[in-house]
Amino acid sequence: MKPEQVNKAAIATFVVFAVNGLAFASWAARIPAVTRVLGLNPGEMGAVLLTGAAGSVLALPLAGTIVGRIGTASTSRLGGSVAAIGALVISLALLVTSVPIIVLGLFLFGVGIGLWDVSQNIEGAAVERHLGRTVMPRFHAGFSGGAFVGALLGAGMSSLNVSLSLHLTTIAVFVMVVLLVATRYYLPEKRTAEPVRAASTDALGGEPAQVHDGLNSGSSTRTTTTKRSPSAWRETRTVMIGLVVLGAALTEGAANDWIAKASVDGWHTSESAGAIMFAVFVASMTIFRFVGGRYIDRFGRVPVLYASLGASLVGLVIFVFGPNIWVAGVGAILWGAGAALGFPMGMSAAADDPKRAAARVSVVSTIGYVAFLAGPPLLGFLGDHLTIRVALLAIGVAIIASILTAPAARPLPIADRSASGSL
């Protein structure tokens, strides 16, 4: 593979991650406004958000199969298209103040995001292997940076009283244009005549196909084959990595969905101030994702995971129990810094063996995104009884579980990469 080709793929992957974050945050930063427009309480809004999570959870197990059939670039474009359609439906729902229509829009948005997320992580893992150094956190920094911009846009649009419908429609058009251009520079793929069945077959307990990376096969492309292997869902190490990612993903997802609302309700701030608190969290996470790769390469995944998850737990506690919005902001900074590296390290750990990367990344992504997308709506139901701010403490249980399973992310020795079903 030519270095300039890999570098172009790296830039393209970063851009795709960033646009994903922008699209997601454009919705998340204005959840308080949606709640107000629709006249919903936290539990009812949680139920609405759960429909988006359901869409992604249904799409995630299918993502590996779709990547095997049409490739990561086409899957990213497909996911972005479905998400954009979902955003347009949400815009329509807000114009007519219809909860059923917004449920449909969120479901489509969730399906699109699920396909898009898995495909970009598979592409990111392949690029990381070609580069030979830790870059996955920087791709996720792209997501966080895009989310930061999206949060600032949300705050600005809210303060200027720009309708969320117009906001989301503009974002949907922008997403489609960028994806159509950026994915043209993904790593080239060479597939056999028979399509790969990876994640969806895995999810049903079947046997996923293997994916061979050019670095190991001597080819300049990624070649998918139909050689069968044991299901990645039956591998102890893969599932344990999924549990590590589960806590990290819930930490990030809960902040994305509820930190703005918790700020508005907990300290009686304006919706713009709530969006700014979300931006503070995302900015902290973005910065640490940009610099985190060097620390992972220096100290190793497991020590950095311990430090990250511990910082996230402390920041969460400070945010919840802070006596004022300024102290809570300090907690949000620490919370974001701690949430920065868990998810990308889990993706890298799942992709240690390039021959099994697609199946394992799909499994770990599925576990992580279930927490990322389904966990926050459940916190909404809990918030009906405890307030959203206090309900966020439930995230601490998942963080502790991730700390306990962190050793599973230790890099595989080369000799063990084809048989990593156990710890």
N, C-alpha and C positions, 0 to 999 in steps of 0.2 A: 504494500500500500504506500503510495507516495505521501511524503509528509504534508505537502500542501493540501492534498485531498482530505487527510485526517484533520488538519487544522480547520478547513472549511466545514467539515462535518461537526467539529466541536463548536464552532461559532453558531452554526445552524441549530444545533441541539440546545445551546444556551438560549437562543432567541425563542425557540419553541417553548421551553420551560418558562421564560419570562412572560410570553403572551398568555400562557396558561394561568400564571399567577395574576396577571392583570384582569383576565376575564373573571376568575373566581372572586377576587377582592372587590371588583366592581359591583358584584352582588352582595358579598358579605358585609362590606362597610356600610351599606344602607339598609340592613335588616331592621334597625329601629324604625326607619321611615316606612318600610313595608308593613311592619307590625301596626304602626299608627294608621296608615291608609286603610288597611283591611279591618281595623278594629279588633285585633286578636290579643289574647293574653299570652304569657310565656308558654303555657302548656299547649295552647292551640297553635302558636307559631312553631313550637317544637314538632307538632304533628305534620305541619306543612313542610318543614325542613326535612322530615323523615322521608317524604316522597322522593326528594332529590337523592337522598342516601340510597333508597331502594333502587332507583334507576342505576346508580353506579355499581351497587352490589350485584345486580343482575348482569351488568355488562362486563365486570371485571373477569369472571371465569371464562368468558368468551374471547377476551382480548388476545390471548396467546394463539388461539386457533385463527383468528382474523389476521394477526401479524404473520402467521405461517402461510396463509393463503395469499395475502396481498402485499405484505411487507410493512415495515415500520412507518415509512413515509406515507403510504396510502392510508394506513390505519390512523395516523395522526390527523391527516386531512379529513377522514371520515368522522372521527371523534369531534374535531373542531366544528365541522358542518352541523352535526346534530346538536352540539352545545349552542351554536349560534341560533339555530332554529328555536331551541328551548328559550333562549334569551328574548327572542322576538315574541314568543307566546306569552312569556312573563310580562313583557311590555304591554301587550294587549290586555292581559288580565288586570293590570293596574289601572289602565284607562277606563275599563268598565267595572272595576272593583269587584272582581269575581274570584272567589277562593277556588272553585273547581278548575277554572282555567289556569290559575297560577300553579295548582297542583300538577296539571298536565305539563306545563312549561318547565317546572322544576324537575319532573321525572325525565324529560328529554334532555335537559341540561345535565342531569346526573349521569345519564347513559353516555353522553358525549364526553364528559370529563373523565369517566372511567376508562373508556377506550383510549383517549388521548394520553392519560397519565401512564398507563402500562406501556404503551408504545414508546413514549419518550424515555422512560426508564430503561427499557431494553436497548434502545439506541444509545443512551448515555453510558450504559455498562460496556457496550461494544467499543465506543470511542475511548473510554478510560483504559481498556485493555490495550488498544492500539498505541495510546500515548505512553503507557507504562508508568504512570504516576496517578496519585489520587486526585481526581477532578470532579467526581460525582457531587461533593458538597458545593462546588461552584455552579454546577448546573441547577442544583436546588436553590442556590443563592439567586440565580436568575429568576426562579419562581417567586422567591421572597421579594426580590427587587421589583418584579412586575406587580406583585401584590401591594408593595409599598406605594408605588405610583397609583395603583388602583384605589388604595385607601385615601391618598391625598386628593385624587379626583373626586372620590365620594364625598369627602369633607367639603371640598370646594363647591361641588354641585349642590350639596345640601344647604350650605350657607347662602348660596345664590338662588335657592328655591327652584333649581332646574329639575324638571320632572324625571323620575327614575326611568320612565318609559323611553324618553329621548336619550338618556344616558346609556341604557342597555342596548338600544338599537344601534347607536354609534359604535359601541364596543363590538357588537356582533359583526358589523361590516369590517371593522379594522382587523379583527381576528382572522376572518376568512382570507383577506388579502395577504396578510403576513404569512399565514400557514402555507398558502399556495406557493409562495416564493421560497421560504426558508427550507421546506422539506425537500426541495429539489437538490439540496446539497448534503443530504444524509449519506452515510456510507452506502456504497452500492451493494445490492443483494443478488445472490444467484440461488434460485430455488429449483428443486427437482420438479418433475411433472406432477408427482403426487403431493398434495398439500400436507403441511405439518398439522398435527393435532397436539397442542401443548397444554394450554391452561384449562380449556373447557373439558378435555378428556381427563386431565388431572383432577379437576373438581369432582368428577363423577367416580373417581377411584381407578381410572384407566391408566394407560401407559403413554406418557407424552413422548413426542419426538425429541431428538437431540438437535442442538444447534451448534455447528462447528464454526469457530471464528477464524478469520484469515490468518491471524498470527500463529495459529497452531496447525492449520491445514496447508500452509504454504500458498494459499490463494490470496488475491487482493480483494476478495469479496467475502461476505458472510454467506455460507452455504447451509441451507437447511436440508436435512435428510429425513428419511422415514424410519431410521433404526429405532426400535423400541427400547425403552428403559423403564425401570420401576418408577411408579408414581412418585413425584416430588412431595405429594401430600403425605406419603408414608415415611419420609425421611426425618428423623428426629432433629438433626441440626437445622434443616430448613424451617421446620415448624417453630423451633425455639428462636430462630432469627425473626420469624414472623411475630413472636411474642415481644421481642425487643422493640420491633418497629411499631407494634400495637400501642405501647405506652407513649412512644415519641409522637406517633400520629395523632393520638387522642389529645395530647398536650397541645399540639399545633392546631388541630381542627377545632377544639373547644375555644381557643383564643380567637380564631378566625370568625367563628359564629357568634360568640357571646361576650368578648371583652368590651366591645363598644356598648352593648346593651347593659352589661354589668356596671360599667362606668356611669351611664346615664341614670340607671335606677339606684345604684349604691351611693353615689355622691351627688345626685341631683344636678348633673351637668347637662349641657345642651347636647343635641345630637351631633353637632360639629365637633365638640370636645370629645365625645365618645369615639368618633371616627379618627380623631387625632391620637387617642390612646391606642387604638388598633394600629395606626401607622407607627407609633413608637415601638410596639411589640415587633412588628414586621421589620422595621429598620434594624433593630438589635439582632434579630435572627439573620437578616441578610448579611450584615457585617461579619458575623461569626462564621457564616457559611463561606464567605470569600476567603477568610484567613485560616479556616479550620483544617484544610488539607495538609498544610505544612506540619501541624501538630499531630495529625493522624500518622503521617509518614515518620515523624520523629519519635512519638511515644507509643504508637500502636492503637488499634481500634478499641480494645477493651478498656484501657485506662482512660481514654478520651470519652468513651461512653459513660463510665462511672462519673467523671467530672461533669459531663453535660447533663445527665439525668439528675444528679444531685443539685446542680445549680437551678434546674427547672423546678424542682420540688420546693427549694427555698424561695425562689421568686414567686411561685404560686401562692405560698403561705403569706408572703409580704403583701401581695396584691389583695388577697381576700381580707386580711386583718388590718391593712393600712388605715390609719385614722383620718387621712384626707387624700385627695386626688394626687397630690405631689408624691407622697410616700408610695401610693399605689403605682405611680409611674415608674418609680425605682424598681418595684417588684416586677412590673411589665418588662423592663429592660433585662433584668436577670432571667425572667421566665423565657423571654425570646432567645437570649443567648444560650440557655440550656436546651431549648427545643431545636436548635439549629442543625445539629449533626446526626441525631439518632436515625432519622429516616434515610438520608443518603448513605450512611455507613451500612445500614441494613441492606440497601440495594446492592452495594459493592460486595458485601459478604455473600449474598445470594448468588452473585455472578462470578465468584472465585474460579469456578470451573467453567470455561467457555462452552464446553460441550453440553452442559446442562443449564446454561445461564437463562435461556428464555423460560423454561418450565419453572425454575426456582424463583426467578424474579417475579413471575406471574403469581406464584403462590404467596410469596412474601408481600407483594403489592396488594393482593386480595385481602390478606389479613390486616395489613396496615390501613388500607382505605376503608374497610368495614368500620374500623375504629374512628378514622378521620371523619367519615361521613355520617355513620349511624350513631356514634357516641354523643356528639353535641345535641342532636334533637332529644335524646333521652335525658340529657341534662336539663333541657327545657321543661320536661315533665317534673323532674325533681325540683326545679326552680319554682314551680307553682306552690310548693309546700315550704321551701326554705329560702326563697329568693335566689336569683341566678348567681349572685356573688358568692353566697355560701355553698350553693350546689357545685361550684367549680372545685371545691375541695375533694370531690369524689375522684378527680383526675389523679390525685396523689396515690390512690391504690394501684392504678395502672402503672404509674411511674415506678413504684416499688417493685412490681412484678417485672418490669423491664430491667431494673438493676439486678435482680436475681438471675435473670437469664442472659445477661450481657456476655458472659464468656463464650456463648455459642457463636458470636461474631468474629472470633479469632480467625485470622486467615488460614486457609487450608494449605498444608505442605503440598508441593507439586505432586508428590507420589500418591497423595490421598485424594486428588481432585476427582477422579472418576468413580470413587466409591465413598462418598461422604454422607452416607445415610444415617450415621450415628455420630454422637459427640466424641 
